[in-house]
Amino acid sequence: MTAIDRRERAPEVVAHDVDEVAVNLSGVEHWFKGPFGRVQTLKDIDIQIKAGEFFSLLGPSGCGKSTLLNIVSGFIEAKAGDVMVFDKAVAGPSADRGVIFQSYALFRWLTVLKNVEFALYRRRLPKAERADVALQYLDLVGLKEFRHYYPYQLSGGMKQRVAIARALAADPKILLMDEPFAALDAQMREMLQQELLEIWQRTRKTVIFITHSIDEAIFLSTSICVMSANPGRVKALLRNDLPQPRADYRVRTTETFQENRQRIFELIQDELRPHRVHQAIS
């Protein structure tokens, strides 16, 4: 079944107020105690993410991208600043934020269907309805026929699609994705990028996506935050002006795509130059 076929039975688009702010970070900082004193990981983070955006975090290794995502998810607490999700202060993990990790985090003793159903227990749906909803989301990611398989019987890309289906089935307002395709080969990664973009265009969930790939960020995102080297700061906030829909590999060959790539590449290279490393350790 193709992605277009699946879209006919996919969940309906979520309507948002165009000015609604999904995530508001103001003066956010984080640090931890190291063997030689305090280590600053994030400093003065000010970001507003609109509802329905696909927002990517991009930057050098160690710049605090995952820390920032964990702060928004509620897994760790900011040391300073305000973290608001739909005008409510983040006080810990919540069902309104679904998290998708690089490591899939599937239950190996449950079938594909039961893994997705697990996300529905909080919604207190009747058993039959849970199965129907789970199948709907497996259909969305093209795995309905594999519902009785176990995770060990699936490829890496299929496991990640199950993880995406499970996160969507919980119906969160925000999807937080921490390098979900990093462990996959190049061909599978590009295929899942296209599938994820089609799912986002259909559901219009707010997505915060961490990646080290400039091309991935440009292909997927409506907005991109380029972060500085440690401690992580907002170096640039860029609006991605590639036209939608863009779930087509040919968009990567356009002049606009290449111009965006060059601009972001130069921003990140500026953070990796020797004088920047010297500043970070001096």
C-alpha positions as CSV (number, residue, x, y, z in Angstrom):
1,M,0.0,0.0,0.0
2,T,1.5,3.4,-0.9
3,A,1.6,6.5,1.3
4,I,-1.0,8.1,-0.9
5,D,-3.3,5.1,-0.4
6,R,-2.8,5.2,3.3
7,R,-3.5,9.0,3.5
8,E,-7.2,8.4,2.5
9,R,-7.8,6.7,5.8
10,A,-5.3,8.7,7.9
11,P,-6.2,10.8,10.9
12,E,-7.7,14.1,10.1
13,V,-5.7,17.3,10.0
14,V,-5.5,19.1,13.4
15,A,-6.6,22.8,13.0
16,H,-4.5,25.4,14.8
17,D,-4.8,29.1,15.4
18,V,-2.0,30.5,13.2
19,D,-0.7,32.6,16.1
20,E,-1.0,29.9,18.8
21,V,2.4,29.3,20.5
22,A,3.0,25.6,21.3
23,V,6.3,26.0,23.1
24,N,7.7,29.2,24.7
25,L,11.3,29.1,26.1
26,S,12.4,32.2,27.9
27,G,15.9,32.6,29.4
28,V,16.3,28.8,29.7
29,E,19.6,27.6,31.2
30,H,21.0,24.3,32.3
31,W,24.2,23.2,34.0
32,F,25.6,20.3,36.0
33,K,28.4,19.8,38.5
34,G,31.6,18.5,36.9
35,P,34.8,17.3,38.6
36,F,36.3,20.8,38.1
37,G,33.2,22.9,38.9
38,R,30.0,23.9,37.1
39,V,29.6,22.9,33.5
40,Q,27.1,25.1,31.5
41,T,25.2,23.2,28.9
42,L,22.6,25.7,27.9
43,K,22.6,29.5,28.2
44,D,19.9,32.2,27.5
45,I,17.7,30.1,25.3
46,D,14.8,32.2,23.9
47,I,12.6,30.3,21.4
48,Q,9.0,30.4,20.4
49,I,7.5,27.5,18.4
50,K,4.2,28.0,16.8
51,A,1.5,25.2,16.9
52,G,1.7,23.0,13.8
53,E,5.4,23.8,13.1
54,F,8.0,21.3,12.2
55,F,10.9,22.8,14.2
56,S,14.4,21.3,13.9
57,L,17.4,21.8,16.3
58,L,20.7,21.6,14.6
59,G,24.2,22.2,15.9
60,P,27.6,20.7,16.8
61,S,27.8,17.6,19.1
62,G,27.6,18.6,22.7
63,C,25.7,21.8,22.1
64,G,22.8,20.8,24.3
65,K,20.2,19.8,21.7
66,S,19.1,16.6,23.6
67,T,19.2,18.5,26.9
68,L,16.9,21.1,25.5
69,L,14.5,18.4,24.2
70,N,14.5,16.7,27.6
71,I,13.7,20.0,29.3
72,V,10.7,20.5,27.0
73,S,9.6,16.8,27.6
74,G,9.8,17.3,31.3
75,F,12.4,14.6,31.8
76,I,14.9,17.1,33.3
77,E,14.3,20.5,34.8
78,A,15.8,23.8,33.6
79,K,18.1,25.5,36.1
80,A,16.8,28.9,35.1
81,G,14.2,30.4,32.9
82,D,10.6,29.6,31.9
83,V,9.4,26.6,29.9
84,M,5.8,26.8,28.7
85,V,3.8,24.4,26.6
86,F,0.5,25.8,25.4
87,D,0.7,28.5,28.1
88,K,1.2,25.9,30.9
89,A,4.5,25.6,32.8
90,V,6.3,22.3,32.3
91,A,6.3,20.4,35.6
92,G,7.3,17.0,34.3
93,P,6.4,14.5,31.6
94,S,2.9,14.6,30.2
95,A,0.7,12.8,27.7
96,D,0.6,16.0,25.6
97,R,4.2,15.5,24.6
98,G,5.2,12.3,22.8
99,V,8.8,11.3,22.6
100,I,10.5,9.2,19.9
101,F,14.0,8.1,20.6
102,Q,16.8,6.9,18.3
103,S,16.7,3.5,20.0
104,Y,13.0,2.8,19.2
105,A,12.1,1.8,22.8
106,L,9.7,-0.9,21.8
107,F,8.6,-3.7,24.2
108,R,10.2,-6.8,22.7
109,W,7.7,-9.2,24.3
110,L,4.7,-7.4,22.7
111,T,3.6,-7.6,19.1
112,V,3.6,-4.6,16.8
113,L,-0.1,-4.1,17.4
114,K,0.2,-4.4,21.2
115,N,3.1,-2.0,21.2
116,V,0.9,0.6,19.6
117,E,-2.1,-0.2,21.8
118,F,0.1,0.4,24.9
119,A,0.0,4.1,24.1
120,L,-3.8,4.1,24.3
121,Y,-4.3,2.9,27.9
122,R,-4.1,6.5,29.2
123,R,-7.0,7.4,26.9
124,R,-9.1,4.7,28.6
125,L,-10.6,3.4,25.4
126,P,-12.5,0.1,25.3
127,K,-10.4,-2.9,24.2
128,A,-12.0,-3.2,20.8
129,E,-11.6,0.5,20.1
130,R,-7.9,0.4,21.2
131,A,-7.2,-2.3,18.5
132,D,-9.1,-0.3,15.9
133,V,-7.2,2.9,16.7
134,A,-3.8,1.1,16.8
135,L,-4.6,-0.4,13.4
136,Q,-5.4,3.0,12.0
137,Y,-2.0,4.3,13.0
138,L,-0.2,1.2,11.8
139,D,-2.0,1.7,8.5
140,L,-0.7,5.3,8.4
141,V,2.9,4.1,8.6
142,G,2.4,1.2,6.3
143,L,2.7,-1.6,8.8
144,K,-0.8,-2.9,9.2
145,E,0.1,-6.2,7.7
146,F,2.9,-6.7,10.2
147,R,0.6,-6.2,13.3
148,H,1.2,-9.7,14.6
149,Y,5.0,-9.6,14.3
150,Y,7.4,-9.0,17.2
151,P,10.1,-6.3,17.2
152,Y,12.9,-8.8,16.6
153,Q,11.3,-9.7,13.3
154,L,11.4,-6.2,12.0
155,S,14.1,-4.1,10.3
156,G,15.4,-0.9,11.9
157,G,13.3,1.3,9.7
158,M,10.1,-0.7,10.5
159,K,10.8,-0.5,14.2
160,Q,11.1,3.2,14.0
161,R,7.8,3.4,12.1
162,V,6.2,1.4,14.9
163,A,7.6,3.9,17.4
164,I,6.1,6.8,15.3
165,A,2.7,5.0,15.2
166,R,2.8,4.5,18.9
167,A,3.6,8.1,19.6
168,L,0.9,9.3,17.3
169,A,-1.7,6.9,18.7
170,A,-1.4,8.6,22.1
171,D,-2.6,11.8,20.4
172,P,0.0,14.2,21.9
173,K,-0.1,17.9,21.0
174,I,3.7,17.8,20.4
175,L,6.1,15.2,19.0
176,L,9.6,15.3,20.4
177,M,12.1,13.4,18.2
178,D,15.7,12.9,19.2
179,E,17.6,11.8,16.1
180,P,15.1,9.1,15.2
181,F,16.8,8.1,11.9
182,A,20.5,8.4,12.9
183,A,21.1,4.6,13.1
184,L,19.5,3.8,9.7
185,D,21.2,3.5,6.4
186,A,21.0,6.4,3.9
187,Q,18.3,4.9,1.7
188,M,16.0,3.9,4.6
189,R,16.6,7.3,6.2
190,E,15.5,9.2,3.2
191,M,12.4,7.0,2.8
192,L,11.4,7.6,6.4
193,Q,12.0,11.3,6.0
194,Q,9.5,11.4,3.2
195,E,7.0,9.3,5.2
196,L,7.4,11.4,8.3
197,L,6.8,14.6,6.2
198,E,3.7,13.1,4.7
199,I,2.4,12.2,8.2
200,W,3.1,15.7,9.5
201,Q,1.4,17.3,6.5
202,R,-1.6,15.2,7.3
203,T,-1.8,15.5,11.1
204,R,-0.1,18.9,11.6
205,K,1.2,17.9,14.9
206,T,3.8,20.3,16.4
207,V,7.2,18.6,15.9
208,I,10.5,19.3,17.6
209,F,13.2,17.3,15.8
210,I,16.9,16.9,16.6
211,T,19.3,16.1,13.9
212,H,23.0,16.4,12.9
213,S,22.1,16.4,9.2
214,I,21.7,19.8,7.5
215,D,19.9,18.2,4.5
216,E,17.5,16.4,6.8
217,A,16.7,19.6,8.7
218,I,16.1,21.5,5.5
219,F,14.0,18.8,3.9
220,L,11.7,18.4,6.9
221,S,11.4,21.7,8.7
222,T,9.4,24.8,8.6
223,S,11.9,26.5,11.0
224,I,15.4,25.6,12.0
225,C,17.3,26.6,15.1
226,V,21.1,26.5,14.7
227,M,22.8,26.3,18.1
228,S,26.3,27.4,19.1
229,A,28.9,25.1,20.5
230,N,29.0,24.4,24.3
231,P,27.4,26.1,26.1
232,G,24.4,25.9,23.7
233,R,22.9,29.2,22.7
234,V,20.6,30.2,19.8
235,K,23.0,31.2,17.1
236,A,20.3,31.6,14.4
237,L,16.6,31.0,13.9
238,L,15.9,30.4,10.3
239,R,12.5,30.2,8.5
240,N,12.6,27.5,5.8
241,D,11.1,29.0,2.7
242,L,11.0,25.8,0.6
243,P,7.4,25.3,-0.7
244,Q,5.0,22.8,0.7
245,P,4.3,20.0,0.1
246,R,7.9,18.8,-0.4
247,A,7.8,15.0,0.3
248,D,9.7,14.5,-3.0
249,Y,13.5,13.9,-3.2
250,R,13.7,16.4,-6.2
251,V,13.3,19.3,-3.8
252,R,16.9,18.6,-2.7
253,T,18.2,19.6,-6.1
254,T,16.6,23.1,-6.1
255,E,18.5,26.3,-5.9
256,T,16.7,27.3,-2.7
257,F,17.6,24.0,-1.0
258,Q,21.3,24.5,-1.9
259,E,21.3,28.1,-0.7
260,N,19.8,27.1,2.6
261,R,22.3,24.3,2.9
262,Q,25.3,26.6,2.3
263,R,24.0,29.2,4.8
264,I,23.6,26.6,7.6
265,F,26.8,24.9,6.8
266,E,28.7,28.2,7.2
267,L,26.9,28.9,10.6
268,I,27.9,25.5,11.9
269,Q,31.5,25.6,10.5
270,D,31.9,28.9,12.4
271,E,31.3,27.0,15.6
272,L,33.8,24.3,14.8
273,R,36.8,26.5,13.9
274,P,39.8,26.3,16.2
275,H,39.4,29.7,17.7
276,R,35.9,28.7,18.8
277,V,37.2,25.5,20.5
278,H,39.8,27.6,22.2
279,Q,37.2,30.0,23.5
280,A,35.1,27.1,24.9
281,I,37.9,25.7,27.0
282,S,39.7,28.9,28.1
